Amino acid sequence: MARSRKKMALYEVIGKTWPKSGHAKTVEKLHPEKSAKDEPVAEDATTQRPERAIRWLKRPRIVQFNAGRIELSMPYQLAIALLLAIVLLILISYRLGQISYLSKQKPIDSSVNRPGPIKKTTPNVRKSEPVVSKGDNRIVIQTYKFSADLEPVKRHFAQAGIETEIRKIGNWYYLLTKDKYENPKRQGTDGNIARQKIIEWGAKYKAPPGFETFAPKLFSDAYGMKFED
């Protein structure tokens, strides 16, 4: 027992001689505490990592209503493709129209439709001979003492195709027709028809200023008179 006490280890002797408090502090200084920042964060097995979900952006609709308005939205590539398609359809329809039009046209044979020489033909025209009245009456349109007053009347009836002349018989001047007719008083004769025309056209006569007006009867009292020449 005595030997065992004498052969005490060297570190045990030193440990007994050093104060315990100082040893504890020295040990503490040799092993400094690690801060909480340096410690690795333990992963919580229960904590789930956020999944990397790919979210596709919602594309706007091509046609949509916004505040009562219709809005069109499409990518530039799609718009260009649609425009080219429309132009292509127009060209195709135009070409098809040309083809259908040409197919309807029949080939024209120039030898068949070639006009030949034009032949001039003169129609057989019968010259109408003037109707010669069988009567011997001239129609007296008006009588007056001055021939100058009868000149405007002569021109007025000439506008209606009634040819007249002025003759002096005695002291009076007579405005009478150049043509001869049958009795103007008898109904249905050429003289009676000519007299009615003279009365109707004479009602339109307006004398120039300074000339006799032959009113109020004007030329309604025209009558027939027989002449040898």
TORDO-407693 format. One record per residue (C-alpha): residue number from 0; x, y, z. Coordinates in Angstrom, 1 decimal. Example, Ala and Ser with C-alpha at 12.3 -4.5 7.8 and 13.67 -1.06 7.14 Angstrom:
2
> 0,12.3,-4.5,7.8
> 1,13.7,-1.1,7.1
This chain:
229
> 0,0.0,0.0,0.0
> 1,2.9,2.4,0.8
> 2,4.5,1.8,-2.6
> 3,1.5,2.7,-4.4
> 4,1.2,6.0,-2.8
> 5,4.9,6.9,-3.5
> 6,4.6,6.0,-7.2
> 7,2.0,8.6,-7.9
> 8,1.8,9.9,-11.5
> 9,3.4,13.2,-12.2
> 10,0.3,14.7,-13.7
> 11,-1.7,13.8,-10.6
> 12,0.9,15.7,-8.5
> 13,0.7,18.7,-10.7
> 14,-3.1,18.5,-10.7
> 15,-3.2,18.6,-7.0
> 16,-0.9,21.6,-6.7
> 17,-2.7,23.8,-9.2
> 18,-5.9,25.5,-8.1
> 19,-9.0,24.0,-9.6
> 20,-10.6,27.4,-10.4
> 21,-7.7,28.5,-12.5
> 22,-7.5,25.2,-14.3
> 23,-11.1,25.4,-15.2
> 24,-10.7,28.9,-16.6
> 25,-7.6,27.9,-18.5
> 26,-9.4,25.0,-20.0
> 27,-12.3,27.3,-20.9
> 28,-9.9,29.8,-22.6
> 29,-8.2,27.0,-24.6
> 30,-11.6,25.9,-25.9
> 31,-13.5,29.1,-26.8
> 32,-17.2,28.9,-27.3
> 33,-18.4,28.7,-30.8
> 34,-20.9,31.4,-31.7
> 35,-24.3,30.5,-32.8
> 36,-23.5,31.9,-36.2
> 37,-20.7,29.5,-36.8
> 38,-22.9,26.5,-35.9
> 39,-24.5,24.9,-38.9
> 40,-28.2,25.2,-39.1
> 41,-29.8,22.0,-38.7
> 42,-32.2,21.2,-41.4
> 43,-35.6,20.5,-40.2
> 44,-36.7,17.3,-41.7
> 45,-40.3,18.5,-41.6
> 46,-39.5,21.8,-43.5
> 47,-40.3,21.2,-47.1
> 48,-38.3,23.1,-49.8
> 49,-40.5,25.2,-52.2
> 50,-41.0,23.4,-55.4
> 51,-39.8,25.3,-58.5
> 52,-43.1,25.5,-60.3
> 53,-43.0,26.9,-63.8
> 54,-45.7,29.3,-64.1
> 55,-46.7,30.0,-67.7
> 56,-47.8,33.6,-68.4
> 57,-51.3,33.8,-69.5
> 58,-51.5,34.9,-73.1
> 59,-54.1,37.6,-73.8
> 60,-57.1,36.4,-75.9
> 61,-57.2,37.4,-79.5
> 62,-60.7,38.8,-79.2
> 63,-61.8,40.3,-75.9
> 64,-64.3,42.8,-74.6
> 65,-63.0,45.7,-72.6
> 66,-65.3,48.5,-71.4
> 67,-67.8,47.8,-74.1
> 68,-65.2,47.8,-76.8
> 69,-64.0,44.9,-78.9
> 70,-60.2,44.6,-78.8
> 71,-58.0,42.5,-81.0
> 72,-54.6,41.4,-79.8
> 73,-52.3,39.0,-81.5
> 74,-48.5,38.5,-82.0
> 75,-46.9,40.3,-84.9
> 76,-46.0,37.1,-86.6
> 77,-49.6,35.9,-86.6
> 78,-50.8,39.2,-87.9
> 79,-48.3,39.2,-90.8
> 80,-49.2,35.6,-91.6
> 81,-52.9,36.5,-91.7
> 82,-52.3,39.5,-93.9
> 83,-50.2,37.4,-96.4
> 84,-53.0,34.8,-96.4
> 85,-55.6,37.4,-97.3
> 86,-53.5,38.8,-100.1
> 87,-52.9,35.3,-101.4
> 88,-56.7,34.5,-101.4
> 89,-57.4,37.8,-103.3
> 90,-54.8,36.9,-105.9
> 91,-56.2,33.4,-106.3
> 92,-59.8,34.6,-106.7
> 93,-58.7,37.2,-109.2
> 94,-56.8,34.6,-111.2
> 95,-59.7,32.1,-111.1
> 96,-62.1,34.9,-112.3
> 97,-59.8,35.5,-115.3
> 98,-59.7,31.9,-116.1
> 99,-63.5,31.5,-116.0
> 100,-64.0,34.6,-118.1
> 101,-61.5,33.4,-120.8
> 102,-63.1,29.9,-120.8
> 103,-66.5,31.5,-121.6
> 104,-65.2,33.4,-124.6
> 105,-65.5,31.5,-127.8
> 106,-62.8,31.7,-130.4
> 107,-63.8,34.1,-133.2
> 108,-63.1,33.0,-136.7
> 109,-62.0,36.1,-138.5
> 110,-62.7,34.5,-141.9
> 111,-66.4,34.1,-141.0
> 112,-67.1,37.5,-139.5
> 113,-64.9,39.5,-141.9
> 114,-67.2,42.1,-143.4
> 115,-67.4,42.0,-147.2
> 116,-67.5,45.0,-149.5
> 117,-70.4,47.3,-148.8
> 118,-72.8,47.5,-151.6
> 119,-74.5,50.7,-152.1
> 120,-78.2,50.4,-152.9
> 121,-80.3,53.3,-153.9
> 122,-83.9,52.9,-152.6
> 123,-86.6,53.3,-155.1
> 124,-88.1,56.6,-154.2
> 125,-91.1,57.7,-155.9
> 126,-91.2,61.4,-156.4
> 127,-94.5,62.7,-155.2
> 128,-96.1,65.0,-157.7
> 129,-97.8,68.1,-156.3
> 130,-101.5,67.7,-155.9
> 131,-103.2,69.9,-158.3
> 132,-106.6,71.2,-157.1
> 133,-109.5,71.0,-159.5
> 134,-111.0,74.2,-158.0
> 135,-110.8,77.7,-159.4
> 136,-111.2,79.6,-156.2
> 137,-108.5,81.6,-154.4
> 138,-109.1,82.5,-150.8
> 139,-109.1,86.2,-150.0
> 140,-107.5,86.6,-146.6
> 141,-107.8,90.4,-146.2
> 142,-108.5,93.6,-148.2
> 143,-107.1,97.0,-147.3
> 144,-106.6,100.4,-148.9
> 145,-102.8,100.4,-148.2
> 146,-100.6,97.6,-149.4
> 147,-97.9,98.3,-146.8
> 148,-100.3,97.1,-144.0
> 149,-100.7,93.8,-145.8
> 150,-97.0,93.0,-146.0
> 151,-96.6,91.9,-142.3
> 152,-99.7,89.8,-142.7
> 153,-98.2,88.1,-145.8
> 154,-95.0,87.2,-143.8
> 155,-97.1,85.9,-140.9
> 156,-99.0,83.4,-143.1
> 157,-95.8,82.4,-144.9
> 158,-94.5,81.0,-141.5
> 159,-97.5,78.5,-141.6
> 160,-96.6,77.4,-145.2
> 161,-99.5,79.4,-146.7
> 162,-98.2,81.3,-149.8
> 163,-100.0,84.5,-150.5
> 164,-99.7,87.5,-152.9
> 165,-101.0,91.1,-152.9
> 166,-103.1,92.2,-155.8
> 167,-104.7,95.6,-156.6
> 168,-108.2,95.4,-157.7
> 169,-109.8,98.7,-158.3
> 170,-108.8,101.0,-155.4
> 171,-108.2,98.2,-152.9
> 172,-105.4,95.8,-152.3
> 173,-106.2,92.1,-151.9
> 174,-104.2,89.6,-149.9
> 175,-105.1,86.2,-151.4
> 176,-103.7,82.7,-151.7
> 177,-101.5,81.7,-154.7
> 178,-103.1,78.2,-154.8
> 179,-106.6,77.6,-156.1
> 180,-109.1,75.4,-154.2
> 181,-112.6,74.1,-154.5
> 182,-115.5,76.1,-153.0
> 183,-114.4,77.0,-149.5
> 184,-118.0,77.2,-148.3
> 185,-118.7,73.6,-149.0
> 186,-117.8,71.1,-146.2
> 187,-115.2,68.5,-147.0
> 188,-113.5,70.4,-149.9
> 189,-109.8,71.3,-149.9
> 190,-110.9,75.0,-150.0
> 191,-112.8,74.6,-146.8
> 192,-109.9,72.9,-145.1
> 193,-107.5,75.7,-146.2
> 194,-109.9,78.3,-145.0
> 195,-110.1,76.8,-141.5
> 196,-106.3,76.8,-141.3
> 197,-106.1,80.4,-142.4
> 198,-108.6,81.4,-139.6
> 199,-106.7,79.4,-136.9
> 200,-103.3,80.9,-137.9
> 201,-104.7,84.4,-138.4
> 202,-105.9,84.5,-134.8
> 203,-102.2,84.5,-133.7
> 204,-101.3,87.6,-135.8
> 205,-99.8,90.5,-133.9
> 206,-99.3,93.6,-136.0
> 207,-96.1,95.5,-135.7
> 208,-96.3,99.0,-134.1
> 209,-97.7,101.5,-136.6
> 210,-99.5,98.9,-138.8
> 211,-103.2,98.0,-139.0
> 212,-104.1,95.3,-136.5
> 213,-107.2,94.0,-138.4
> 214,-109.0,93.5,-135.1
> 215,-111.5,92.4,-133.8
> 216,-112.4,89.9,-136.6
> 217,-108.8,89.5,-137.8
> 218,-109.0,87.0,-140.6
> 219,-112.1,85.0,-139.6
> 220,-114.1,86.4,-142.6
> 221,-111.8,85.0,-145.3
> 222,-113.8,83.9,-148.4
> 223,-113.3,82.3,-151.8
> 224,-113.1,84.2,-155.1
> 225,-112.8,82.9,-158.6
> 226,-110.0,84.1,-160.8
> 227,-109.2,83.3,-164.4
> 228,-105.4,83.1,-164.0
